[in-house]
Amino acid sequence: MPQMAPISWLSLFIIFSITFMIFNMMNYYSFNPSMPKSNLINKT
């Protein structure tokens, strides 16, 4: 593990950050847009 090249650490960090951003986007777009629609339907 410590003998790895810095490029492999950089690629691991990039892959981890991309998966973390995709996970946050999935949570945001699955929970956020459904709330105002339900509130508008309940208000009208």
Biopython code that builds the backbone (N, CA, C, O; Angstrom):
import numpy as np
from Bio.PDB.StructureBuilder import StructureBuilder

atoms = [
    (1, "MET", "N", (0.820, -1.219, 0.000)),
    (1, "MET", "CA", (0.000, 0.000, 0.000)),
    (1, "MET", "C", (0.858, 1.275, 0.000)),
    (1, "MET", "O", (0.575, 2.166, -0.800)),
    (2, "PRO", "N", (1.890, 1.416, 0.850)),
    (2, "PRO", "CA", (2.701, 2.642, 0.777)),
    (2, "PRO", "C", (3.577, 2.710, -0.463)),
    (2, "PRO", "O", (4.047, 3.792, -0.818)),
    (3, "GLN", "N", (3.814, 1.570, -1.143)),
    (3, "GLN", "CA", (4.661, 1.617, -2.334)),
    (3, "GLN", "C", (3.900, 2.073, -3.578)),
    (3, "GLN", "O", (4.476, 2.110, -4.665)),
    (4, "MET", "N", (2.625, 2.419, -3.443)),
    (4, "MET", "CA", (1.840, 2.804, -4.608)),
    (4, "MET", "C", (2.300, 4.149, -5.143)),
    (4, "MET", "O", (2.836, 4.975, -4.405)),
    (5, "ALA", "N", (2.085, 4.357, -6.430)),
    (5, "ALA", "CA", (2.472, 5.621, -7.057)),
    (5, "ALA", "C", (1.464, 6.708, -6.687)),
    (5, "ALA", "O", (0.317, 6.392, -6.372)),
    (6, "PRO", "N", (1.866, 7.983, -6.719)),
    (6, "PRO", "CA", (0.922, 9.066, -6.397)),
    (6, "PRO", "C", (-0.246, 9.154, -7.378)),
    (6, "PRO", "O", (-1.329, 9.620, -7.022)),
    (7, "ILE", "N", (-0.021, 8.700, -8.625)),
    (7, "ILE", "CA", (-1.110, 8.766, -9.611)),
    (7, "ILE", "C", (-2.241, 7.824, -9.205)),
    (7, "ILE", "O", (-3.413, 8.130, -9.427)),
    (8, "SER", "N", (-1.897, 6.687, -8.616)),
    (8, "SER", "CA", (-2.945, 5.765, -8.182)),
    (8, "SER", "C", (-3.722, 6.347, -7.003)),
    (8, "SER", "O", (-4.937, 6.165, -6.917)),
    (9, "TRP", "N", (-3.036, 7.046, -6.090)),
    (9, "TRP", "CA", (-3.745, 7.708, -4.997)),
    (9, "TRP", "C", (-4.668, 8.787, -5.552)),
    (9, "TRP", "O", (-5.789, 8.959, -5.073)),
    (10, "LEU", "N", (-4.191, 9.518, -6.569)),
    (10, "LEU", "CA", (-5.013, 10.571, -7.169)),
    (10, "LEU", "C", (-6.233, 9.965, -7.857)),
    (10, "LEU", "O", (-7.333, 10.509, -7.763)),
    (11, "SER", "N", (-6.043, 8.838, -8.549)),
    (11, "SER", "CA", (-7.186, 8.209, -9.222)),
    (11, "SER", "C", (-8.183, 7.665, -8.204)),
    (11, "SER", "O", (-9.393, 7.749, -8.416)),
    (12, "LEU", "N", (-7.682, 7.104, -7.094)),
    (12, "LEU", "CA", (-8.596, 6.633, -6.048)),
    (12, "LEU", "C", (-9.381, 7.793, -5.452)),
    (12, "LEU", "O", (-10.577, 7.664, -5.195)),
    (13, "PHE", "N", (-8.717, 8.928, -5.230)),
    (13, "PHE", "CA", (-9.402, 10.088, -4.682)),
    (13, "PHE", "C", (-10.443, 10.626, -5.660)),
    (13, "PHE", "O", (-11.534, 11.025, -5.252)),
    (14, "ILE", "N", (-10.107, 10.637, -6.963)),
    (14, "ILE", "CA", (-11.055, 11.132, -7.966)),
    (14, "ILE", "C", (-12.264, 10.200, -8.050)),
    (14, "ILE", "O", (-13.401, 10.667, -8.121)),
    (15, "ILE", "N", (-12.028, 8.893, -8.041)),
    (15, "ILE", "CA", (-13.144, 7.942, -8.116)),
    (15, "ILE", "C", (-14.028, 8.064, -6.883)),
    (15, "ILE", "O", (-15.253, 8.027, -6.995)),
    (16, "PHE", "N", (-13.416, 8.210, -5.700)),
    (16, "PHE", "CA", (-14.194, 8.335, -4.474)),
    (16, "PHE", "C", (-15.010, 9.624, -4.470)),
    (16, "PHE", "O", (-16.168, 9.626, -4.053)),
    (17, "SER", "N", (-14.402, 10.734, -4.938)),
    (17, "SER", "CA", (-15.127, 12.008, -4.946)),
    (17, "SER", "C", (-16.267, 11.975, -5.961)),
    (17, "SER", "O", (-17.334, 12.533, -5.703)),
    (18, "ILE", "N", (-16.058, 11.330, -7.110)),
    (18, "ILE", "CA", (-17.121, 11.251, -8.119)),
    (18, "ILE", "C", (-18.283, 10.408, -7.594)),
    (18, "ILE", "O", (-19.444, 10.778, -7.768)),
    (19, "THR", "N", (-17.978, 9.284, -6.956)),
    (19, "THR", "CA", (-19.059, 8.456, -6.418)),
    (19, "THR", "C", (-19.790, 9.175, -5.288)),
    (19, "THR", "O", (-21.006, 9.045, -5.151)),
    (20, "PHE", "N", (-19.045, 9.939, -4.472)),
    (20, "PHE", "CA", (-19.682, 10.694, -3.396)),
    (20, "PHE", "C", (-20.601, 11.779, -3.959)),
    (20, "PHE", "O", (-21.694, 11.996, -3.437)),
    (21, "MET", "N", (-20.158, 12.467, -5.028)),
    (21, "MET", "CA", (-20.997, 13.500, -5.648)),
    (21, "MET", "C", (-22.228, 12.877, -6.301)),
    (21, "MET", "O", (-23.320, 13.440, -6.218)),
    (22, "ILE", "N", (-22.068, 11.729, -6.943)),
    (22, "ILE", "CA", (-23.220, 11.066, -7.570)),
    (22, "ILE", "C", (-24.220, 10.627, -6.507)),
    (22, "ILE", "O", (-25.430, 10.740, -6.706)),
    (23, "PHE", "N", (-23.715, 10.122, -5.365)),
    (23, "PHE", "CA", (-24.604, 9.707, -4.283)),
    (23, "PHE", "C", (-25.370, 10.901, -3.732)),
    (23, "PHE", "O", (-26.565, 10.794, -3.454)),
    (24, "ASN", "N", (-24.689, 12.051, -3.569)),
    (24, "ASN", "CA", (-25.367, 13.241, -3.072)),
    (24, "ASN", "C", (-26.380, 13.756, -4.089)),
    (24, "ASN", "O", (-27.463, 14.198, -3.705)),
    (25, "MET", "N", (-26.045, 13.707, -5.387)),
    (25, "MET", "CA", (-26.992, 14.155, -6.415)),
    (25, "MET", "C", (-28.229, 13.263, -6.429)),
    (25, "MET", "O", (-29.347, 13.758, -6.570)),
    (26, "MET", "N", (-28.038, 11.946, -6.283)),
    (26, "MET", "CA", (-29.187, 11.039, -6.264)),
    (26, "MET", "C", (-30.090, 11.337, -5.070)),
    (26, "MET", "O", (-31.314, 11.345, -5.203)),
    (27, "ASN", "N", (-29.489, 11.583, -3.905)),
    (27, "ASN", "CA", (-30.298, 11.897, -2.731)),
    (27, "ASN", "C", (-31.001, 13.239, -2.900)),
    (27, "ASN", "O", (-32.161, 13.386, -2.514)),
    (28, "TYR", "N", (-30.299, 14.228, -3.481)),
    (28, "TYR", "CA", (-30.894, 15.558, -3.637)),
    (28, "TYR", "C", (-32.064, 15.513, -4.613)),
    (28, "TYR", "O", (-33.137, 16.042, -4.322)),
    (29, "TYR", "N", (-31.860, 14.881, -5.773)),
    (29, "TYR", "CA", (-32.914, 14.887, -6.778)),
    (29, "TYR", "C", (-34.030, 13.900, -6.459)),
    (29, "TYR", "O", (-35.105, 13.991, -7.051)),
    (30, "SER", "N", (-33.809, 12.963, -5.545)),
    (30, "SER", "CA", (-34.894, 12.045, -5.195)),
    (30, "SER", "C", (-35.772, 12.625, -4.083)),
    (30, "SER", "O", (-36.965, 12.326, -4.019)),
    (31, "PHE", "N", (-35.184, 13.461, -3.196)),
    (31, "PHE", "CA", (-35.962, 13.996, -2.076)),
    (31, "PHE", "C", (-36.434, 15.426, -2.317)),
    (31, "PHE", "O", (-37.552, 15.757, -1.924)),
    (32, "ASN", "N", (-35.632, 16.293, -2.947)),
    (32, "ASN", "CA", (-35.960, 17.714, -2.993)),
    (32, "ASN", "C", (-37.130, 18.045, -3.928)),
    (32, "ASN", "O", (-38.044, 18.734, -3.476)),
    (33, "PRO", "N", (-37.176, 17.609, -5.198)),
    (33, "PRO", "CA", (-38.262, 18.064, -6.072)),
    (33, "PRO", "C", (-39.625, 17.499, -5.686)),
    (33, "PRO", "O", (-40.645, 18.080, -6.058)),
    (34, "SER", "N", (-39.679, 16.397, -4.960)),
    (34, "SER", "CA", (-40.973, 15.828, -4.601)),
    (34, "SER", "C", (-41.652, 16.635, -3.491)),
    (34, "SER", "O", (-42.873, 16.575, -3.352)),
    (35, "MET", "N", (-40.886, 17.386, -2.704)),
    (35, "MET", "CA", (-41.474, 18.137, -1.599)),
    (35, "MET", "C", (-42.337, 19.311, -2.075)),
    (35, "MET", "O", (-43.486, 19.412, -1.645)),
    (36, "PRO", "N", (-41.832, 20.216, -2.955)),
    (36, "PRO", "CA", (-42.696, 21.346, -3.362)),
    (36, "PRO", "C", (-43.926, 20.889, -4.137)),
    (36, "PRO", "O", (-44.983, 21.510, -4.025)),
    (37, "LYS", "N", (-43.816, 19.819, -4.920)),
    (37, "LYS", "CA", (-44.976, 19.332, -5.664)),
    (37, "LYS", "C", (-46.071, 18.868, -4.706)),
    (37, "LYS", "O", (-47.242, 19.190, -4.903)),
    (38, "SER", "N", (-45.702, 18.123, -3.685)),
    (38, "SER", "CA", (-46.705, 17.644, -2.738)),
    (38, "SER", "C", (-47.289, 18.812, -1.946)),
    (38, "SER", "O", (-48.473, 18.809, -1.611)),
    (39, "ASN", "N", (-46.450, 19.818, -1.644)),
    (39, "ASN", "CA", (-46.958, 20.974, -0.918)),
    (39, "ASN", "C", (-47.923, 21.777, -1.788)),
    (39, "ASN", "O", (-48.938, 22.270, -1.297)),
    (40, "LEU", "N", (-47.608, 21.910, -3.086)),
    (40, "LEU", "CA", (-48.505, 22.642, -3.975)),
    (40, "LEU", "C", (-49.821, 21.884, -4.133)),
    (40, "LEU", "O", (-50.890, 22.494, -4.156)),
    (41, "ILE", "N", (-49.746, 20.567, -4.243)),
    (41, "ILE", "CA", (-50.970, 19.776, -4.399)),
    (41, "ILE", "C", (-51.821, 19.875, -3.133)),
    (41, "ILE", "O", (-53.047, 19.951, -3.214)),
    (42, "ASN", "N", (-51.180, 19.874, -1.975)),
    (42, "ASN", "CA", (-51.943, 19.963, -0.735)),
    (42, "ASN", "C", (-52.528, 21.360, -0.537)),
    (42, "ASN", "O", (-53.613, 21.503, 0.026)),
    (43, "LYS", "N", (-51.809, 22.398, -1.000)),
    (43, "LYS", "CA", (-52.310, 23.764, -0.801)),
    (43, "LYS", "C", (-53.514, 24.041, -1.692)),
    (43, "LYS", "O", (-54.473, 24.679, -1.256)),
    (44, "THR", "N", (-53.474, 23.564, -2.950)),
    (44, "THR", "CA", (-54.563, 23.902, -3.868)),
    (44, "THR", "C", (-55.772, 23.042, -3.570)),
    (44, "THR", "O", (-56.800, 23.172, -4.234)),
]
sb = StructureBuilder()
sb.init_structure("model")
sb.init_model(0)
sb.init_chain("A")
sb.init_seg("    ")
for serial, (resi, resn, name, xyz) in enumerate(atoms, 1):
    if name == "N":
        sb.init_residue(resn, " ", resi, " ")
    sb.init_atom(name, np.array(xyz, "f"), 0.0, 1.0, " ", f" {name:<3s}", serial, name[0])
structure = sb.get_structure()
